[in-house]
Structure formats: structure tokens, C-alpha cells
Amino acid sequence: MAIEIPGFPAPVEGLDIAAGLRRLDGDTELYIALLRDFISTEQNAATVIAAALAQGDRNAAIRRAHTVKGLAGTFGAVRLEPVALTLELALRSAEPQQAPDAELQAFAAELDALMSELAVKLPPEDAPETQPAGPVDPHFLASTCHELAGLLTDYDMAAGRLLSVRAGLFQTAFPDHAPRLEQALRNFDFDDAAETLAEACRQHGIKLDAQ
């Protein structure tokens, strides 16, 4: 379903952009940022699932198919979501020695098609904000940490946007924790991100409400 939406230079085949934006309260900036993360983290999902099956790790294959299905539903990927669901169900119901080859091939084809569309049709990425050289304002840092912690507690995908906007701040203030924090949010692992933020704040004397 291809729908023209302000902020997108062209419709994206297989993506109901309007439905995805409704799930994110119309936040186009966040939606596009999450789609970019989706490309980064899931473009090789079919290969990872096949490798997990080859190694006999069916649970890992199920988890990856389930992750892609959930993300596809969030983004409005109307072609990918049903084949991801079909693959997940096949993985759960098949005998351990059986590989759902047809379902995996259909999944891989739809995933590749969507990734190709997104690669050429997502709007150009803006340069991230950088933190000026010099000392970090402790009050601003604490305020930003509290804001991010609240978003993580609510499993709010706006946490990724906030971290992206304040990337320079966190990299300067928390050089040992910022990479892990960024990786956790790229993987939509809000629990690990919250744990990492809490650890960084404790080490720097910033008291969060939950601490």
C-alpha cells in the first residue's frame, strides 16, 4: 500500500506510512529514524534465521522472526508482517529436524524488497547534533538523563530520538557507556538501555528517581 506522506520524497511499496505514523503519534522524524535503525539491524535477518536453524538453535530463529514481525507491525510493513508471522508460526510448529524452507524464502524475499525500497526512498539523513568542546553543563546533563530514563521506563521509542539528538552530550559525558546505550536502543532493548543509563548516572553522581 503506497501512500504519499509529507516528509517522504516518494511512496514506499509495501509500507503503509500513514498507519506507521499513527502508531507513533504522527512523529515523522521518529518514524524515519526508526526505519533507518530497522535497515541497520534487520537487513540480514533472513540469513541470521537460516544460520540459527543450521546450528540447531530454533529458539533463536523464532525470536528473530518474532522481532521482525513486531517491528513490521509497528512500521506498517503490510507485506512483510504477514510473512514474518507465517514464518514464526511455522518455526514454532515444525518438528525440530524440519526447516520451513518455503516460509523462510517468502520472508527473505519480502524483507529484501522492503529494504531495497527503504534504501532509495527514505529522506536524506540530517547530520546529528554535536556537543561543543568544553565542560558539560551538569544541570543540563541531569535533566536530559531524567528525560531519557522516563522514556525508557515507558518503552517509548522517542528515547531513540532523544539519544540521537543529544548524542554529543552523552558521548562527552559518558564515553564508556554511550556506545552501549546507543547499541541497546538500536536493538530496541529498552531494559539494557535503562540499566546502562542508570549505571552511567551512578558513576557520575546523578540520582535518578528509581535509584
GROMACS elastic network, one bead per residue, 0.5 to 0.9 nm:
[ bonds ]
;  ai    aj funct       b0    kb
    1    11     6  0.87318   500
    1    12     6  0.80457   500
    1    13     6  0.62334   500
    1    14     6  0.55712   500
    1    15     6  0.60287   500
    1    16     6  0.55300   500
    1    17     6  0.85790   500
    1    77     6  0.89121   500
    1    78     6  0.73348   500
    1    79     6  0.86860   500
    2    10     6  0.88841   500
    2    11     6  0.51513   500
    2    12     6  0.56972   500
    2    13     6  0.53220   500
    2    14     6  0.67768   500
    2    15     6  0.63996   500
    2    16     6  0.62843   500
    2    17     6  0.77012   500
    3    10     6  0.85844   500
    3    11     6  0.55051   500
    3    12     6  0.75588   500
    3    13     6  0.86705   500
    3    15     6  0.81708   500
    3    16     6  0.65864   500
    3    17     6  0.65323   500
    3    18     6  0.71304   500
    4     7     6  0.89668   500
    4     8     6  0.71268   500
    4     9     6  0.82073   500
    4    10     6  0.64787   500
    4    11     6  0.51133   500
    4    12     6  0.84023   500
    4    17     6  0.79740   500
    4    18     6  0.85724   500
    5     8     6  0.57626   500
    5     9     6  0.82709   500
    5    10     6  0.80976   500
    5    11     6  0.74703   500
    5    17     6  0.71234   500
    5    18     6  0.72051   500
    6     9     6  0.77981   500
    6    28     6  0.85879   500
    7    10     6  0.89645   500
    7    28     6  0.70481   500
    7    29     6  0.84587   500
    7   123     6  0.72462   500
    8    11     6  0.69920   500
    8    12     6  0.87080   500
    8    28     6  0.89269   500
    8    32     6  0.88586   500
    8   121     6  0.74587   500
    8   122     6  0.65526   500
    8   123     6  0.59113   500
    9   121     6  0.66350   500
    9   122     6  0.72828   500
    9   123     6  0.63064   500
   10   121     6  0.60625   500
   10   122     6  0.80614   500
   10   123     6  0.88049   500
   11    15     6  0.81028   500
   11    16     6  0.89669   500
   11    17     6  0.81956   500
   11   121     6  0.75163   500
   12    15     6  0.55498   500
   12    16     6  0.79266   500
   12    17     6  0.78483   500
   12   114     6  0.80521   500
   12   117     6  0.60414   500
   12   118     6  0.68611   500
   12   121     6  0.66404   500
   12   122     6  0.83396   500
   13    16     6  0.82271   500
   13    77     6  0.89985   500
   13   113     6  0.85376   500
   13   114     6  0.72321   500
   13   117     6  0.67141   500
   13   118     6  0.88691   500
   14    76     6  0.82862   500
   14    77     6  0.57517   500
   14    78     6  0.57468   500
   14    79     6  0.54015   500
   14    80     6  0.74429   500
   14   110     6  0.85984   500
   14   113     6  0.83312   500
   14   114     6  0.65336   500
   14   117     6  0.85411   500
   15    18     6  0.87469   500
   15    19     6  0.87184   500
   15    20     6  0.82735   500
   15    72     6  0.88947   500
   15    75     6  0.74057   500
   15    76     6  0.55354   500
   15    78     6  0.59374   500
   15    79     6  0.75781   500
   15    80     6  0.87681   500
   15   114     6  0.78234   500
   16    19     6  0.54657   500
   16    20     6  0.64293   500
   16    21     6  0.88019   500
   16    75     6  0.75749   500
   16    77     6  0.62110   500
   16    78     6  0.65087   500
   17    20     6  0.50814   500
   17    21     6  0.61156   500
   17    22     6  0.86252   500
   17    31     6  0.89009   500
   17    75     6  0.71968   500
   17    76     6  0.62480   500
   17    77     6  0.82722   500
   18    21     6  0.51716   500
   18    22     6  0.62634   500
   18    23     6  0.89056   500
   18    26     6  0.83189   500
   18    76     6  0.78616   500
   19    22     6  0.51418   500
   19    23     6  0.66076   500
   19    24     6  0.89969   500
   19    74     6  0.83618   500
   19    75     6  0.73920   500
   19    76     6  0.55457   500
   20    23     6  0.53249   500
   20    24     6  0.66839   500
   20    25     6  0.89606   500
   20    26     6  0.83057   500
   20    31     6  0.74211   500
   20    73     6  0.80047   500
   20    74     6  0.59294   500
   20    77     6  0.81589   500
   21    24     6  0.50269   500
   21    25     6  0.61502   500
   21    27     6  0.63182   500
   21    28     6  0.65650   500
   21    31     6  0.65805   500
   21    74     6  0.89030   500
   21    75     6  0.76154   500
   21    76     6  0.84110   500
   22    25     6  0.51069   500
   22    26     6  0.54008   500
   22    27     6  0.83402   500
   23    26     6  0.74368   500
   23    74     6  0.66596   500
   23    75     6  0.79381   500
   23    76     6  0.88549   500
   24    27     6  0.56981   500
   24    28     6  0.81322   500
   24    30     6  0.76897   500
   24    31     6  0.69820   500
   24    74     6  0.84578   500
   24    75     6  0.89493   500
   24   157     6  0.82261   500
   24   158     6  0.86859   500
   25    28     6  0.87870   500
   26    29     6  0.89389   500
   26    30     6  0.88886   500
   26    31     6  0.82933   500
   27    30     6  0.54843   500
   27    31     6  0.61910   500
   27    32     6  0.87988   500
   28    32     6  0.61226   500
   28    33     6  0.85058   500
   29    32     6  0.53932   500
   29    33     6  0.62272   500
   29    34     6  0.87059   500
   29   161     6  0.81271   500
   30    33     6  0.50316   500
   30    34     6  0.61082   500
   30    35     6  0.85632   500
   30   157     6  0.78259   500
   30   158     6  0.66367   500
   30   160     6  0.79872   500
   30   161     6  0.60282   500
   31    34     6  0.52445   500
   31    35     6  0.62360   500
   31    36     6  0.87489   500
   31    75     6  0.76579   500
   32    35     6  0.50396   500
   32    36     6  0.62943   500
   32    37     6  0.87120   500
   32   122     6  0.71825   500
   32   123     6  0.78081   500
   32   125     6  0.89752   500
   33    36     6  0.51554   500
   33    37     6  0.63843   500
   33    38     6  0.86882   500
   33   125     6  0.85028   500
   33   160     6  0.81728   500
   33   161     6  0.72183   500
   34    38     6  0.60722   500
   34    39     6  0.86936   500
   34    75     6  0.85409   500
   34   157     6  0.81807   500
   34   160     6  0.79405   500
   34   161     6  0.84983   500
   34   186     6  0.83527   500
   35    39     6  0.63690   500
   35    40     6  0.87137   500
   35    75     6  0.75712   500
   35   118     6  0.78593   500
   35   122     6  0.83494   500
   36    39     6  0.51922   500
   36    40     6  0.64033   500
   36    41     6  0.88230   500
   36   118     6  0.81774   500
   36   119     6  0.86186   500
   36   122     6  0.81016   500
   36   125     6  0.89661   500
   37    41     6  0.61030   500
   37    42     6  0.82613   500
   37   186     6  0.58838   500
   37   187     6  0.80949   500
   38    41     6  0.53153   500
   38    42     6  0.55704   500
   38    43     6  0.73836   500
   38    68     6  0.88810   500
   38    71     6  0.79145   500
   38   115     6  0.88779   500
   38   186     6  0.80948   500
   38   187     6  0.86774   500
   39    42     6  0.56636   500
   39    43     6  0.52834   500
   39    44     6  0.88530   500
   39   115     6  0.64035   500
   39   118     6  0.77832   500
   39   119     6  0.79092   500
   40    43     6  0.63742   500
   40    44     6  0.87843   500
   40   186     6  0.82108   500
   41    44     6  0.76090   500
   41    45     6  0.79999   500
   41   186     6  0.71399   500
   41   187     6  0.67946   500
   42    46     6  0.83988   500
   42    64     6  0.88868   500
   42    68     6  0.72413   500
   42   111     6  0.86617   500
   43    46     6  0.78769   500
   43    47     6  0.89078   500
   43   111     6  0.71858   500
   43   112     6  0.72615   500
   43   115     6  0.65568   500
   44    47     6  0.53802   500
   44    48     6  0.62869   500
   44    49     6  0.87740   500
   44   108     6  0.88537   500
   44   111     6  0.87812   500
   44   112     6  0.87690   500
   45    49     6  0.61091   500
   45    50     6  0.85866   500
   45    64     6  0.69185   500
   45    65     6  0.77784   500
   45    68     6  0.78586   500
   45   108     6  0.80660   500
   45   111     6  0.83012   500
   46    49     6  0.51257   500
   46    50     6  0.61939   500
   46    51     6  0.86009   500
   46    64     6  0.87221   500
   46    65     6  0.83462   500
   46   104     6  0.70303   500
   46   105     6  0.82772   500
   46   107     6  0.70760   500
   46   108     6  0.53179   500
   46   111     6  0.78449   500
   47    50     6  0.51119   500
   47    51     6  0.61353   500
   47    52     6  0.85999   500
   47   108     6  0.81201   500
   48    51     6  0.50790   500
   48    52     6  0.61401   500
   48    53     6  0.86704   500
   48    60     6  0.89766   500
   48    61     6  0.75384   500
   48    64     6  0.80180   500
   49    52     6  0.50756   500
   49    53     6  0.62638   500
   49    54     6  0.86268   500
   49    58     6  0.84539   500
   49    60     6  0.74027   500
   49    62     6  0.78985   500
   49    64     6  0.67215   500
   49    65     6  0.74461   500
   49   104     6  0.83318   500
   50    53     6  0.51702   500
   50    54     6  0.61921   500
   50    55     6  0.87098   500
   50    61     6  0.74927   500
   50    99     6  0.87347   500
   50   104     6  0.78726   500
   51    55     6  0.62716   500
   51    56     6  0.86719   500
   51    57     6  0.85925   500
   51    61     6  0.83926   500
   52    55     6  0.51228   500
   52    56     6  0.62482   500
   52    57     6  0.50132   500
   52    58     6  0.64644   500
   52    59     6  0.83885   500
   52    60     6  0.62644   500
   52    61     6  0.56385   500
   53    57     6  0.55193   500
   53    58     6  0.55461   500
   53    59     6  0.88550   500
   53    60     6  0.82353   500
   53    61     6  0.64733   500
   53    99     6  0.71133   500
   54    57     6  0.75720   500
   54    58     6  0.88908   500
   54    99     6  0.87952   500
   55    58     6  0.83543   500
   56    59     6  0.87582   500
   56    96     6  0.79588   500
   56    97     6  0.83387   500
   57    60     6  0.55716   500
   57    61     6  0.66886   500
   57    62     6  0.89695   500
   58    61     6  0.50188   500
   58    62     6  0.61599   500
   58    63     6  0.86358   500
   58    91     6  0.71779   500
   58    92     6  0.83228   500
   58    96     6  0.74855   500
   59    62     6  0.50294   500
   59    63     6  0.61558   500
   59    64     6  0.86777   500
   59    91     6  0.86082   500
   59    92     6  0.85452   500
   60    63     6  0.51063   500
   60    64     6  0.62709   500
   60    65     6  0.86888   500
   61    64     6  0.52661   500
   61    65     6  0.62508   500
   61    66     6  0.85483   500
   61    88     6  0.82620   500
   61    91     6  0.75940   500
   62    65     6  0.52054   500
   62    66     6  0.60247   500
   62    67     6  0.85587   500
   62    87     6  0.83370   500
   62    88     6  0.56808   500
   62    89     6  0.84604   500
   62    91     6  0.61547   500
   62    92     6  0.69756   500
   63    66     6  0.50450   500
   63    67     6  0.61193   500
   63    68     6  0.87380   500
   63    88     6  0.82522   500
   64    67     6  0.50422   500
   64    68     6  0.63074   500
   64    69     6  0.85588   500
   64    88     6  0.86614   500
   65    68     6  0.52492   500
   65    69     6  0.61064   500
   65    70     6  0.86561   500
   65    84     6  0.59082   500
   65    85     6  0.74604   500
   65    87     6  0.68191   500
   65    88     6  0.54802   500
   65    91     6  0.87996   500
   66    69     6  0.50263   500
   66    70     6  0.61778   500
   66    71     6  0.86576   500
   66    84     6  0.72443   500
   66    85     6  0.72262   500
   66    87     6  0.88133   500
   66    88     6  0.61450   500
   67    70     6  0.52049   500
   67    71     6  0.62364   500
   67    72     6  0.85055   500
   68    71     6  0.51229   500
   68    72     6  0.58971   500
   68    73     6  0.84777   500
   68    80     6  0.84801   500
   68    81     6  0.76523   500
   68    84     6  0.66791   500
   68    85     6  0.88628   500
   69    72     6  0.51027   500
   69    73     6  0.62137   500
   69    74     6  0.87118   500
   69    80     6  0.74784   500
   69    81     6  0.50730   500
   69    82     6  0.76092   500
   69    83     6  0.82212   500
   69    84     6  0.50538   500
   69    85     6  0.59037   500
   69    88     6  0.82341   500
   70    73     6  0.51732   500
   70    74     6  0.63072   500
   70    75     6  0.87730   500
   70    81     6  0.76136   500
   70    84     6  0.88427   500
   70    85     6  0.89203   500
   71    75     6  0.61485   500
   71    76     6  0.84626   500
   71    77     6  0.82830   500
   71    81     6  0.81918   500
   72    75     6  0.52231   500
   72    76     6  0.59385   500
   72    78     6  0.73570   500
   72    79     6  0.86311   500
   72    80     6  0.63074   500
   72    81     6  0.50591   500
   72    82     6  0.88769   500
   72    84     6  0.83115   500
   73    76     6  0.52106   500
   73    77     6  0.61211   500
   73    78     6  0.73750   500
   73    80     6  0.85373   500
   73    81     6  0.58352   500
   73    82     6  0.89260   500
   74    77     6  0.77664   500
   75    78     6  0.86293   500
   76    79     6  0.87458   500
   76    80     6  0.89433   500
   76    81     6  0.80677   500
   77    80     6  0.54590   500
   77    81     6  0.59010   500
   77    82     6  0.89426   500
   77   114     6  0.80730   500
   78    81     6  0.56895   500
   78    82     6  0.71501   500
   79    82     6  0.62149   500
   79    83     6  0.70212   500
   79    84     6  0.89783   500
   79   110     6  0.67957   500
   79   111     6  0.88868   500
   79   114     6  0.86227   500
   80    83     6  0.54900   500
   80    84     6  0.60403   500
   80    85     6  0.86121   500
   80   107     6  0.69971   500
   80   110     6  0.55358   500
   80   111     6  0.62844   500
   80   114     6  0.77087   500
   81    84     6  0.51331   500
   81    85     6  0.61668   500
   81    86     6  0.86493   500
   82    85     6  0.50108   500
   82    86     6  0.61170   500
   82    87     6  0.85819   500
   82   107     6  0.89797   500
   83    87     6  0.60824   500
   83    88     6  0.85176   500
   83   103     6  0.71727   500
   83   104     6  0.85252   500
   83   106     6  0.66304   500
   83   107     6  0.54258   500
   83   110     6  0.76974   500
   84    87     6  0.50765   500
   84    88     6  0.61310   500
   84    89     6  0.86402   500
   84   103     6  0.83727   500
   84   104     6  0.85277   500
   84   106     6  0.87286   500
   84   107     6  0.59236   500
   84   111     6  0.89634   500
   85    88     6  0.50510   500
   85    89     6  0.61613   500
   85    90     6  0.85089   500
   86    89     6  0.52209   500
   86    90     6  0.61036   500
   86    91     6  0.85896   500
   86   103     6  0.67513   500
   86   107     6  0.85631   500
   87    90     6  0.50358   500
   87    91     6  0.60898   500
   87    92     6  0.85866   500
   87   100     6  0.73247   500
   87   102     6  0.88673   500
   87   103     6  0.51982   500
   87   104     6  0.61875   500
   87   106     6  0.85378   500
   87   107     6  0.70129   500
   88    91     6  0.51199   500
   88    92     6  0.62425   500
   88    93     6  0.87191   500
   88   103     6  0.89026   500
   89    92     6  0.50686   500
   89    93     6  0.61240   500
   89    94     6  0.84377   500
   90    93     6  0.52063   500
   90    94     6  0.57310   500
   90    99     6  0.86569   500
   90   100     6  0.62408   500
   90   103     6  0.73858   500
   91    94     6  0.55912   500
   91    95     6  0.84213   500
   91    96     6  0.86884   500
   91    98     6  0.87974   500
   91    99     6  0.75514   500
   91   100     6  0.66769   500
   92    95     6  0.84958   500
   93    96     6  0.89258   500
   94    97     6  0.80540   500
   94    98     6  0.60703   500
   94    99     6  0.73630   500
   94   100     6  0.73380   500
   95    98     6  0.52719   500
   95    99     6  0.81388   500
   96    99     6  0.77999   500
   98   101     6  0.86801   500
   99   102     6  0.87750   500
   99   104     6  0.85118   500
  100   103     6  0.54875   500
  100   104     6  0.61258   500
  100   105     6  0.86587   500
  101   104     6  0.51194   500
  101   105     6  0.60862   500
  101   106     6  0.86347   500
  102   105     6  0.51695   500
  102   106     6  0.62700   500
  102   107     6  0.86068   500
  103   106     6  0.51716   500
  103   107     6  0.61291   500
  103   108     6  0.86104   500
  104   108     6  0.60582   500
  104   109     6  0.85646   500
  105   108     6  0.50706   500
  105   109     6  0.61474   500
  105   110     6  0.87078   500
  106   109     6  0.51725   500
  106   110     6  0.63135   500
  106   111     6  0.85528   500
  107   110     6  0.53489   500
  107   111     6  0.60330   500
  107   112     6  0.85108   500
  108   111     6  0.51062   500
  108   112     6  0.59981   500
  108   113     6  0.84742   500
  109   112     6  0.52517   500
  109   113     6  0.61345   500
  109   114     6  0.87220   500
  110   113     6  0.50296   500
  110   114     6  0.61907   500
  110   115     6  0.85265   500
  111   114     6  0.52814   500
  111   115     6  0.60883   500
  111   116     6  0.85606   500
  112   115     6  0.50873   500
  112   116     6  0.60742   500
  112   117     6  0.86135   500
  113   116     6  0.52273   500
  113   117     6  0.63372   500
  113   118     6  0.87642   500
  114   117     6  0.50645   500
  114   118     6  0.61269   500
  114   119     6  0.85135   500
  115   118     6  0.51150   500
  115   119     6  0.60057   500
  115   120     6  0.88358   500
  116   119     6  0.51893   500
  116   120     6  0.66890   500
  116   121     6  0.86572   500
  117   120     6  0.56738   500
  117   121     6  0.59607   500
  117   122     6  0.81597   500
  118   121     6  0.51481   500
  118   122     6  0.54089   500
  119   122     6  0.63605   500
  120   123     6  0.84900   500
  121   124     6  0.87694   500
  122   125     6  0.83677   500
  125   128     6  0.86930   500
  127   130     6  0.87484   500
  128   164     6  0.67521   500
  128   165     6  0.63454   500
  128   166     6  0.83505   500
  128   167     6  0.73994   500
  128   168     6  0.83025   500
  129   164     6  0.78165   500
  129   165     6  0.57430   500
  129   166     6  0.66853   500
  129   167     6  0.69083   500
  129   168     6  0.65950   500
  130   165     6  0.84312   500
  130   166     6  0.76589   500
  130   167     6  0.69287   500
  130   169     6  0.75108   500
  131   134     6  0.85887   500
  131   136     6  0.87087   500
  131   166     6  0.77763   500
  131   167     6  0.76865   500
  131   169     6  0.53647   500
  131   170     6  0.87087   500
  131   171     6  0.84658   500
  131   172     6  0.74311   500
  132   135     6  0.87720   500
  132   136     6  0.89825   500
  132   168     6  0.79154   500
  132   169     6  0.85826   500
  133   136     6  0.86805   500
  133   172     6  0.86676   500
  135   138     6  0.87184   500
  135   172     6  0.86290   500
  135   173     6  0.87329   500
  136   139     6  0.87719   500
  136   140     6  0.79791   500
  136   141     6  0.71346   500
  136   169     6  0.72917   500
  136   172     6  0.74482   500
  136   173     6  0.66241   500
  137   140     6  0.53750   500
  137   141     6  0.61557   500
  137   142     6  0.86778   500
  138   141     6  0.50142   500
  138   142     6  0.60537   500
  138   143     6  0.85120   500
  138   206     6  0.88523   500
  139   142     6  0.51627   500
  139   143     6  0.61202   500
  139   144     6  0.85749   500
  140   143     6  0.50958   500
  140   144     6  0.61059   500
  140   145     6  0.85447   500
  141   144     6  0.51436   500
  141   145     6  0.60998   500
  141   146     6  0.86384   500
  141   169     6  0.74177   500
  141   170     6  0.80967   500
  141   173     6  0.78971   500
  141   206     6  0.87820   500
  142   145     6  0.50475   500
  142   146     6  0.62031   500
  142   147     6  0.86320   500
  142   201     6  0.83582   500
  142   206     6  0.62533   500
  142   207     6  0.81704   500
  142   208     6  0.84823   500
  143   146     6  0.51972   500
  143   147     6  0.62805   500
  143   148     6  0.87128   500
  144   147     6  0.50408   500
  144   148     6  0.61309   500
  144   149     6  0.84881   500
  144   162     6  0.85742   500
  144   166     6  0.82817   500
  145   148     6  0.51033   500
  145   149     6  0.59612   500
  145   150     6  0.85624   500
  145   197     6  0.75886   500
  145   198     6  0.88760   500
  145   201     6  0.77689   500
  145   206     6  0.83314   500
  145   208     6  0.78468   500
  146   149     6  0.50762   500
  146   150     6  0.62393   500
  146   151     6  0.87859   500
  146   207     6  0.87772   500
  146   208     6  0.63021   500
  146   209     6  0.78621   500
  147   150     6  0.53166   500
  147   151     6  0.65184   500
  147   152     6  0.88413   500
  147   159     6  0.86387   500
  147   162     6  0.86170   500
  148   151     6  0.51610   500
  148   152     6  0.62019   500
  148   153     6  0.86354   500
  148   158     6  0.88120   500
  148   159     6  0.59113   500
  148   160     6  0.89130   500
  148   162     6  0.69940   500
  148   163     6  0.75851   500
  148   194     6  0.85717   500
  148   197     6  0.84932   500
  149   152     6  0.50945   500
  149   153     6  0.61461   500
  149   154     6  0.87181   500
  149   159     6  0.83637   500
  149   193     6  0.89457   500
  149   194     6  0.64197   500
  149   197     6  0.73577   500
  149   198     6  0.80374   500
  149   208     6  0.77248   500
  149   209     6  0.88335   500
  150   153     6  0.51447   500
  150   154     6  0.64244   500
  150   155     6  0.87216   500
  150   156     6  0.85519   500
  150   159     6  0.86956   500
  151   154     6  0.51952   500
  151   155     6  0.61673   500
  151   156     6  0.50402   500
  151   157     6  0.75589   500
  151   158     6  0.68421   500
  151   159     6  0.54206   500
  152   156     6  0.60229   500
  152   157     6  0.80636   500
  152   158     6  0.87621   500
  152   159     6  0.62558   500
  152   190     6  0.56599   500
  152   191     6  0.74520   500
  152   193     6  0.73177   500
  152   194     6  0.59137   500
  153   156     6  0.76137   500
  153   190     6  0.77064   500
  153   191     6  0.80668   500
  153   194     6  0.72696   500
  154   157     6  0.88487   500
  154   190     6  0.89224   500
  155   158     6  0.87045   500
  155   159     6  0.80317   500
  155   188     6  0.88146   500
  155   189     6  0.89627   500
  155   190     6  0.60859   500
  155   191     6  0.84350   500
  156   159     6  0.59512   500
  156   160     6  0.84607   500
  156   190     6  0.85142   500
  157   160     6  0.58222   500
  157   161     6  0.74656   500
  157   185     6  0.85621   500
  157   188     6  0.79754   500
  157   190     6  0.88715   500
  158   161     6  0.51108   500
  158   162     6  0.63198   500
  158   163     6  0.86842   500
  159   162     6  0.51431   500
  159   163     6  0.61903   500
  159   164     6  0.85659   500
  159   185     6  0.77561   500
  159   190     6  0.87676   500
  160   163     6  0.51930   500
  160   164     6  0.61371   500
  160   165     6  0.86392   500
  160   182     6  0.80343   500
  160   185     6  0.59487   500
  160   186     6  0.75665   500
  160   188     6  0.85494   500
  161   164     6  0.50344   500
  161   165     6  0.61347   500
  161   166     6  0.85603   500
  162   165     6  0.51329   500
  162   166     6  0.60802   500
  162   167     6  0.81908   500
  163   166     6  0.51065   500
  163   167     6  0.54799   500
  163   169     6  0.89902   500
  163   170     6  0.77866   500
  163   181     6  0.86204   500
  163   182     6  0.74156   500
  163   185     6  0.86399   500
  164   168     6  0.84809   500
  164   182     6  0.83171   500
  165   168     6  0.79978   500
  165   169     6  0.89115   500
  166   169     6  0.52898   500
  166   170     6  0.64596   500
  166   171     6  0.86786   500
  167   170     6  0.53611   500
  167   171     6  0.60454   500
  167   172     6  0.85427   500
  167   178     6  0.81101   500
  167   182     6  0.86396   500
  168   171     6  0.51341   500
  168   172     6  0.60792   500
  168   173     6  0.84772   500
  169   172     6  0.53035   500
  169   173     6  0.60304   500
  169   174     6  0.81789   500
  170   173     6  0.50570   500
  170   174     6  0.53216   500
  170   175     6  0.71578   500
  170   177     6  0.83365   500
  170   178     6  0.58851   500
  171   174     6  0.54048   500
  171   176     6  0.81651   500
  171   177     6  0.80287   500
  171   178     6  0.54057   500
  171   179     6  0.78334   500
  172   175     6  0.57852   500
  172   178     6  0.86166   500
  173   176     6  0.89325   500
  173   178     6  0.84899   500
  173   204     6  0.86996   500
  174   177     6  0.53304   500
  174   178     6  0.56012   500
  174   179     6  0.89784   500
  174   200     6  0.65131   500
  174   201     6  0.85995   500
  174   204     6  0.85066   500
  175   178     6  0.55764   500
  175   179     6  0.75411   500
  176   179     6  0.71510   500
  176   180     6  0.80873   500
  176   200     6  0.82212   500
  177   180     6  0.54976   500
  177   181     6  0.61218   500
  177   182     6  0.86809   500
  177   196     6  0.65785   500
  177   197     6  0.74879   500
  177   199     6  0.82961   500
  177   200     6  0.62737   500
  178   182     6  0.60552   500
  178   183     6  0.85317   500
  178   196     6  0.84884   500
  178   197     6  0.84702   500
  178   200     6  0.87119   500
  179   182     6  0.51511   500
  179   183     6  0.61179   500
  179   184     6  0.85984   500
  180   183     6  0.50191   500
  180   184     6  0.60546   500
  180   185     6  0.86588   500
  180   192     6  0.86388   500
  180   193     6  0.75983   500
  180   196     6  0.71655   500
  181   184     6  0.52182   500
  181   185     6  0.64173   500
  181   186     6  0.86964   500
  181   192     6  0.77457   500
  181   193     6  0.51475   500
  181   194     6  0.82071   500
  181   195     6  0.89380   500
  181   196     6  0.60857   500
  181   197     6  0.69290   500
  182   185     6  0.53253   500
  182   186     6  0.61923   500
  182   187     6  0.87289   500
  182   193     6  0.78227   500
  183   186     6  0.50273   500
  183   187     6  0.63066   500
  183   188     6  0.86150   500
  183   189     6  0.85390   500
  183   193     6  0.82984   500
  184   187     6  0.51547   500
  184   188     6  0.61603   500
  184   189     6  0.50043   500
  184   190     6  0.68089   500
  184   191     6  0.83791   500
  184   192     6  0.60920   500
  184   193     6  0.52728   500
  184   196     6  0.87524   500
  185   189     6  0.56811   500
  185   190     6  0.63925   500
  185   192     6  0.84406   500
  185   193     6  0.63418   500
  186   189     6  0.76497   500
  187   190     6  0.84608   500
  188   191     6  0.88713   500
  188   193     6  0.86166   500
  189   192     6  0.56226   500
  189   193     6  0.62913   500
  189   194     6  0.87351   500
  190   194     6  0.59981   500
  190   195     6  0.85354   500
  191   194     6  0.51199   500
  191   195     6  0.61868   500
  191   196     6  0.85774   500
  192   195     6  0.50212   500
  192   196     6  0.60383   500
  192   197     6  0.85305   500
  193   196     6  0.50844   500
  193   197     6  0.61088   500
  193   198     6  0.85368   500
  194   197     6  0.51521   500
  194   198     6  0.60845   500
  194   199     6  0.85722   500
  195   198     6  0.51295   500
  195   199     6  0.61554   500
  195   200     6  0.86476   500
  196   199     6  0.51430   500
  196   200     6  0.62107   500
  196   201     6  0.85985   500
  197   200     6  0.51222   500
  197   201     6  0.60967   500
  197   202     6  0.86049   500
  198   201     6  0.50940   500
  198   202     6  0.61383   500
  198   203     6  0.86828   500
  198   206     6  0.87174   500
  198   207     6  0.85382   500
  198   208     6  0.73165   500
  198   210     6  0.87221   500
  198   211     6  0.77129   500
  199   202     6  0.51788   500
  199   203     6  0.63350   500
  199   204     6  0.87602   500
  200   203     6  0.52604   500
  200   204     6  0.63740   500
  200   205     6  0.87123   500
  200   206     6  0.83760   500
  201   204     6  0.51146   500
  201   205     6  0.59966   500
  201   207     6  0.66546   500
  201   208     6  0.74830   500
  202   205     6  0.51463   500
  202   206     6  0.58078   500
  202   207     6  0.66849   500
  202   208     6  0.84361   500
  202   211     6  0.82941   500
  203   206     6  0.77156   500
  204   207     6  0.88790   500
  207   210     6  0.82134   500
  207   211     6  0.62350   500
  208   211     6  0.53119   500
